[in-house]
Amino acid sequence: MAASTAGHAATGEAVYKATCNSCHDSGAGLAPRITHAEDWTQRWPRGRAALREAGLKGVPNSAMAPKGGFSKLSDSEVVAAVDYMLARAGYKDAYAAIPAVPTQSMRPPQTSSAPVDDQTLLTQIAEALRRELAPAGARIESVEGKLLVRGVNIRVSVQRSVVTLEGTPEKPDVITQAERIAKSFRSVQRVDNRMVAAGLLDFD
């Protein structure tokens, strides 16, 4: 039993580091941070089963997609990653004494962390865009004070908590999704969307 538990924990850590850490280390997209117990206090009372379900099925009206957007993960890998995160955050099963509520009732807390500076916000938003919209292996590059998300051709800049999105994504729906992701961050005051679908720039 001890060996099995150790293997399970190692698997959870490996899955976390490979797929979850970009958001749950930094808090991108309002994700609860793995080392900040206060980010989890509104989630813990729902119990382990509900939190595992959130990992598997996602959380409506948030940046959390089913399986974190990594559909190739098995259910057991997602559960192992969730359990690893809960252990790192200091979760105790005693918190589950309050009956779990359906996953769709879960909402990210709006006041659990202080506003961040522009540079941190810029980095978090660019990483969230890369993770959720860009193809695997896409990079983020710094270009004249802006961050360029390769693979979706979006440039991000932040000044006084106002986010500017520029570029020419190939798919029009990416423009809407990118704006939604940027607006999901607590510290964002406004999103200035200057993106244009690449097809609209084609002329005969």
Buried (B, 14 or more C-beta within 10 A) or exposed (E): EEEEEEEBBEBBBBBBEEBBBBBBBBBBBBBBBBEBBEBBBBBBBBBBEBBBBBBBBBBEEBBBBBBBBBEEBEEEBBBBBBBBBBBBBEBEEEBBEEEBEEBEEBEBBEEBBEEBEBEBBBBBBBBBBBBBBBEEEBEBEEEEEBBBBBBBBBBBBBEEBEBBBBBBBEEEEBBEBBBBBBEBBBBBEEBEBEBBBBEEEEEE
